[in-house]
């Protein structure tokens, strides 16, 4: 039997370094055994999934040097490789679970679910909701069914006892069924949840080994039970350690840039970033730190993965990137990389119309555009003192804008401007005053060309990372403050929708 592994990212935002990390190990494991590596797009969240985000996944992984044998863009014998195109398959297997008594329709509303959970807590029951908690009396169920009330399909799970999950690296993992909820398999819109789609797709695509992050360990009992319900052999599981920030917390964009495109725009070499991701919990037999993908594939052994949480340290990545620049590129190759990265004709043609009206000599081009070729900007709190708004107000508007930008489906100039303008109006701040701290956060000065054009050129990953950096620079947002700001932001959003 040929080894088959997969990566299944969601096209709902910036391609994440964690996705590349998991993809790397899946690809290496498949190649080591002469098997196939599959890319599947999990786009069941139709409200947030976009074609642009899907293309960004393809581009980011290929920029790193990762490639796949089957996928939406290359085809294969087990397609379609987008979950949004597999609805009939999920419906068929969902109906099978319902017919066999392994799943049930649940008509409970969100408010009822909250009330049920509160009831369990009040009774001192520290467990998940089960079928007996969720089912309605026959008469009430029939009434809601006749009224066309929305429902979801949930799976039956044992009420108590232990379940043992086998893991390639961790051996036997024992979990308690009491903590496993009656998982939703089909949402009220008919789309599958991750859990049903994941199991069905892995079976239909003949996946033999599932290498995924350890955050999925608690979901393994549900998946194992679904395989049992369907009567299918289960793939071998391997839960890789999570990438972590230097403070040991889970890697997050609030403490580290996590978008692959950020590192591309910030001038990191793809070989160096891939090398660094390979070092996340894995080591070469000779323990050397600098190696390329071909060298890794020659000696790859999944058992060399360490289960300690690997630290993603941008300073260490920068050091390794420096080694690659100095040791692996001669002067000519470095010149080629610089031109390809930021000084190519396409980039210049995008920038020149914006800066040309402000130029009197050619020598002014580099100073006026240097911020476009930078990662983090060298800013200080003093840079924001003369902008007409108090520091607390600046933090508030920057945080609100960050949330607004994170929800934009398309990164376009008009959308960026409208988002900023609407937020300025909602906050009752003059647009000029609203944009001033954003100008400094994005370009380091208030005298640059349009900040909307600057954000468009920089892209979403770098733009949002710079705003996050300035929020921290100006004092950051505590958990207590965040709750207040979130409440205020929701009020502004609601007022804007009314």
VENSUL-V978644 format. One record per run of one state. SS is the DSSP state (A for helix, B for strand, O for the rest). FROM is the first residue (numbers start at 1). TO is the last residue. If there is no record, write none. Layout:
# VENSUL-V978644
((SS:FROM:TO) (SS:FROM:TO))
This chain:
# VENSUL-V978644
((O:1:3) (B:4:7) (O:8:15) (B:16:16) (A:17:32) (O:33:35) (B:36:39) (O:40:40) (B:41:41) (O:42:50) (A:51:64) (O:65:69) (B:70:71) (O:72:74) (B:75:75) (O:76:81) (B:82:82) (A:83:85) (O:86:86) (A:87:99) (O:100:102) (B:103:106) (O:107:109) (A:110:122) (O:123:130) (A:131:134) (O:135:137) (A:138:146) (O:147:151) (B:152:155) (O:156:161) (B:162:167) (O:168:170) (B:171:176) (A:177:179) (O:180:183) (B:184:186) (O:187:191) (B:192:192) (O:193:193) (A:194:204) (O:205:208) (B:209:213) (A:214:230) (O:231:235) (B:236:240) (O:241:243) (B:244:244) (O:245:249) (B:250:250) (O:251:258) (B:259:259) (A:260:265) (O:266:269) (A:270:278) (O:279:292) (A:293:299) (O:300:301) (A:302:304) (O:305:310) (B:311:311) (O:312:313) (A:314:328) (O:329:330) (A:331:341) (O:342:344) (A:345:358) (O:359:363) (A:364:373) (O:374:380) (A:381:384) (O:385:390) (A:391:406) (O:407:412) (A:413:426) (O:427:430) (A:431:443) (O:444:450) (A:451:458) (O:459:459) (A:460:473) (O:474:478) (A:479:497) (O:498:498))
